[in-house]
Amino acid sequence: MTNMTTNIGGLKMKNPLITASGTCGYGREMSELFDLSLLGGIAVKGTTLEPRLGNPPPRIAETPSGMLNSVGLQNPGIEAVLTKELPFLSQFDTAVILNIAGHSIEEYGLIAERLDSAANLAAVEINISCPNVKAGGMSFGVDPKVAAQVVSLVKSKTKLPVIAKLTPNVTDITEIAKACEAAGADILALINTVLSMIIDIETRRPLLANGFGGLSGPAIKPLAVRMVWQTAQAVSIPIIGMGGISTAEDAVEFLLAGASAFQIGSINFHNPCAAPQIISGLDRWCDDHGVKNIAELIGAAH
């Protein structure tokens, strides 16, 4: 069997597969289908300082080879997550990653300073695709200086490995990546969803109540692979790749592009048991191709 052990930026996992934030809740429903200990890691629902109801429906729509979502970070708030949700995950042998979001730079810091009290957290993932209310709603992740400020603040507030999750809705993602690296990020995760829209031709209105949302699924995979490839050549810190991974072969493509680990997202809605299937499929692929250690694949296409 191939050695699947992954250790990147202080984040240790038994294999490189992580279920993406927003696609597996806080693990309860998924745990009824398979043992979460099979996962390398689980990135739980995006969590904010205070509880959020999210956007009004409809907020999810299917599109060819993908889906759009504008859920709006519905979550019970950091206090409930720390006291009620994370303790449930402590029974599983998997790396628990908390995805955090805020409407101001200060909010990220207030959440981050609470995290070291959670015994079973392996890392914190910063969602910098959120709108910065103090800057007129512009996403934190589209400005290198602002992205760096968020990363730097979070890094100063916690001892956990810090993952900066990058948005693809920028001119040059490598500039954002380099800024996050310089600010102290231990790991980069890319890509987040691609801003998109569907219009209902009968009502002549956008299908999502919020107008537009984030596109994910197989439709964005080539874009995601390209961005991982470019970013891997621009930074020295490890990358978690994501965007349309549905099979073990898709995962291999991201590893070859330069990712050291990968997240699966939309496929969890289509096939809730995709994670263990991809893990076993990846092991078979490596065995068939004479790969003894998963690290042999990282960046091998460069």
C-alpha positions in Angstrom: 0.0 0.0 0.0 1.1 3.5 -0.7 2.2 5.7 2.2 -0.5 8.4 2.2 0.7 10.2 5.3 0.6 14.0 4.8 2.3 16.6 7.0 2.1 20.1 5.6 2.7 23.4 7.5 2.2 21.7 10.8 -1.1 20.0 9.7 -0.7 16.2 10.1 -3.1 13.8 8.3 -3.3 10.1 7.6 -4.0 10.9 3.9 -4.3 14.0 1.8 -8.1 14.1 1.5 -10.1 16.8 3.3 -13.8 17.4 3.0 -14.4 21.0 2.1 -16.0 23.6 4.3 -19.7 24.1 3.7 -20.2 20.6 2.2 -20.2 18.5 5.3 -21.7 20.7 8.0 -20.0 19.8 11.3 -19.8 16.1 10.4 -22.8 14.7 12.1 -24.8 13.7 9.0 -21.8 12.4 7.2 -20.8 10.3 10.2 -24.0 8.3 9.7 -22.8 7.2 6.3 -19.2 6.2 7.0 -16.5 6.4 9.6 -15.0 10.0 9.6 -11.7 8.5 10.8 -11.1 7.4 7.2 -10.7 11.1 6.3 -7.4 12.9 6.3 -9.2 15.9 7.5 -12.6 17.6 7.7 -13.0 21.4 7.2 -16.2 22.2 9.0 -18.8 24.8 8.1 -17.7 28.4 7.8 -18.1 29.9 11.3 -18.6 33.6 12.2 -18.4 35.5 15.5 -22.2 35.7 15.9 -24.9 33.3 14.6 -26.0 33.9 11.0 -29.2 32.9 9.3 -27.7 33.3 5.8 -29.3 34.5 2.7 -32.9 34.1 1.7 -33.9 31.2 -0.6 -33.5 30.1 -3.2 -29.8 30.0 -2.5 -28.6 26.8 -4.3 -29.1 26.1 -8.0 -27.8 23.3 -10.3 -26.0 24.1 -13.5 -24.3 21.9 -16.1 -21.3 20.2 -14.5 -21.7 22.1 -11.2 -23.8 24.1 -8.8 -24.2 27.7 -7.6 -24.6 28.6 -4.0 -25.3 31.7 -2.1 -26.0 30.3 1.3 -24.5 33.3 3.1 -22.5 31.5 5.8 -25.5 30.2 7.8 -24.0 29.0 11.1 -24.6 29.0 14.9 -21.7 31.2 15.8 -18.3 30.5 17.3 -19.5 29.9 20.8 -22.0 27.2 19.8 -19.4 25.6 17.5 -16.8 25.4 20.2 -19.1 24.0 22.9 -21.6 21.9 20.9 -20.2 21.0 17.5 -16.4 20.4 17.8 -16.7 18.1 20.9 -18.7 15.7 18.6 -15.8 15.4 16.2 -13.3 14.6 18.9 -14.3 10.9 18.8 -12.9 10.5 15.3 -9.3 10.1 14.3 -9.2 12.9 11.7 -7.7 16.4 11.5 -10.5 18.9 12.3 -10.1 22.2 10.5 -12.2 25.2 11.5 -13.1 27.6 8.6 -13.7 31.1 9.9 -15.2 34.2 8.3 -15.9 37.8 9.2 -17.2 41.1 8.0 -14.2 43.1 9.3 -10.6 42.3 9.9 -11.2 42.7 13.7 -13.8 39.9 13.6 -11.3 37.4 12.3 -9.0 38.3 15.2 -11.8 37.9 17.8 -12.6 34.4 16.5 -9.0 33.3 16.2 -8.2 34.2 19.8 -10.8 31.7 21.0 -9.5 28.7 19.0 -6.5 27.6 21.1 -9.0 26.5 23.8 -10.5 23.8 21.5 -8.4 20.7 22.3 -9.2 18.8 19.1 -8.6 21.5 16.4 -5.8 20.8 14.0 -5.8 24.0 11.9 -7.8 27.2 11.1 -8.8 28.0 7.6 -9.5 31.7 6.8 -12.2 32.4 4.3 -11.1 35.7 2.8 -13.8 35.6 0.1 -16.2 37.4 2.5 -17.3 41.0 1.9 -15.3 43.6 3.9 -18.2 45.8 5.2 -15.8 48.6 6.2 -14.4 48.7 2.7 -17.7 49.0 0.9 -18.3 45.2 0.6 -15.2 44.4 -1.4 -13.9 40.9 -0.7 -10.9 40.7 1.6 -9.3 38.3 -0.8 -9.1 40.5 -3.8 -6.6 43.0 -2.3 -3.1 41.6 -1.4 -2.7 44.2 1.4 -6.0 43.5 3.0 -5.6 39.7 2.6 -2.2 40.0 4.3 -3.7 42.0 7.2 -6.3 39.3 7.9 -3.7 36.5 7.8 -1.3 38.5 10.0 -3.9 39.2 12.6 -5.2 35.6 12.8 -1.6 34.3 12.9 -0.9 36.6 15.9 -4.0 35.3 17.8 -3.5 31.5 17.5 -0.9 28.8 17.7 -2.7 26.7 15.2 -1.5 26.3 11.6 -3.2 29.0 9.5 -4.6 28.1 6.1 -5.5 31.0 3.8 -8.3 30.0 1.4 -8.0 32.1 -1.8 -10.7 33.4 -4.1 -10.3 32.9 -7.9 -12.2 36.1 -8.5 -9.0 38.1 -9.0 -6.7 39.2 -11.8 -3.6 37.4 -10.6 -4.0 34.9 -7.8 -0.3 34.6 -7.3 -0.1 38.1 -6.0 -2.6 37.3 -3.3 -0.8 34.0 -2.6 2.5 35.8 -2.1 1.0 38.4 0.1 -0.6 35.7 2.4 2.7 33.8 2.5 4.6 37.0 3.5 2.0 37.7 6.2 2.7 34.3 7.8 0.2 31.8 6.3 1.4 28.3 6.9 -0.7 26.8 4.0 -2.7 28.1 1.1 -6.0 26.5 -0.1 -7.4 27.2 -3.6 -9.7 27.7 -5.2 -12.9 29.0 -3.6 -16.0 29.3 -5.8 -16.2 31.3 -9.0 -18.7 34.2 -8.9 -21.4 33.3 -11.4 -25.1 33.8 -12.2 -28.1 31.9 -13.6 -31.2 33.7 -15.0 -34.6 32.1 -15.1 -35.8 32.9 -18.6 -39.5 32.5 -17.6 -39.4 35.0 -14.8 -36.6 37.0 -16.4 -35.0 37.2 -13.0 -31.8 35.7 -11.5 -32.5 32.3 -10.1 -30.8 32.9 -6.8 -32.5 35.4 -4.5 -29.1 37.1 -3.9 -28.6 37.5 -7.7 -25.4 35.7 -8.0 -23.4 33.0 -6.2 -20.4 30.8 -6.2 -19.9 28.2 -8.9 -18.3 24.9 -7.9 -18.1 21.4 -9.2 -16.4 19.8 -12.3 -17.1 22.9 -14.4 -14.3 24.8 -12.6 -11.7 22.1 -12.4 -9.5 23.2 -15.3 -9.5 26.7 -13.9 -8.6 25.4 -10.4 -5.8 23.2 -11.7 -4.3 26.2 -13.6 -4.3 28.4 -10.5 -2.8 25.7 -8.4 -0.1 25.2 -11.0 0.7 28.9 -11.1 0.6 29.4 -7.4 2.9 26.4 -6.7 5.6 28.1 -8.7 5.1 31.5 -6.9 5.2 30.4 -3.3 7.2 28.0 -1.1 4.5 27.1 1.4 2.3 24.0 0.8 -1.0 24.2 -1.1 -4.3 22.4 -0.6 -6.0 22.2 -4.0 -9.7 22.1 -4.7 -12.2 22.8 -7.3 -14.3 20.1 -9.0 -12.6 17.0 -7.7 -14.9 14.0 -8.2 -12.6 11.1 -8.6 -9.2 9.8 -7.5 -7.9 10.7 -10.9 -9.0 14.3 -10.4 -7.1 14.4 -7.1 -3.9 13.1 -8.8 -4.2 15.9 -11.3 -4.1 18.5 -8.5 -1.2 16.8 -6.8 0.8 16.8 -10.0 0.0 20.5 -10.5 1.7 21.2 -7.1 -0.9 20.6 -4.4 0.2 18.7 -1.3 -3.3 17.8 -0.3 -6.8 18.3 -1.7 -10.4 19.1 -0.7 -13.6 17.6 -2.1 -16.7 19.7 -2.0 -19.7 19.6 -4.5 -19.3 15.9 -5.0 -20.4 15.4 -1.4 -23.9 16.5 -2.4 -24.0 14.2 -5.4 -22.4 11.3 -3.7 -22.2 11.6 0.1 -19.9 8.5 0.2 -17.4 10.0 -2.3 -14.7 10.6 0.3 -13.9 7.0 1.2 -14.3 6.0 -2.4 -11.7 8.6 -3.6 -9.3 7.6 -0.8 -9.4 3.9 -1.8 -9.3 4.8 -5.5 -6.2 7.0 -5.0 -4.5 4.1 -3.2 -5.3 1.8 -6.2 -4.1 4.4 -8.7 -0.8 4.7 -6.9 -0.4 1.0 -6.6 -1.1 0.6 -10.3 1.5 3.3 -11.2 4.2 2.2 -8.8 3.9 5.1 -6.4 5.2 4.2 -3.0 4.7 7.5 -1.3 2.0 10.1 -2.1 4.7 12.8 -1.9 6.2 11.5 -5.1 3.3 13.1 -7.0 3.5 16.6 -5.6 4.4 19.0 -8.4 5.6 16.1 -10.6 4.1 17.7 -13.7 6.3 20.8 -13.4 
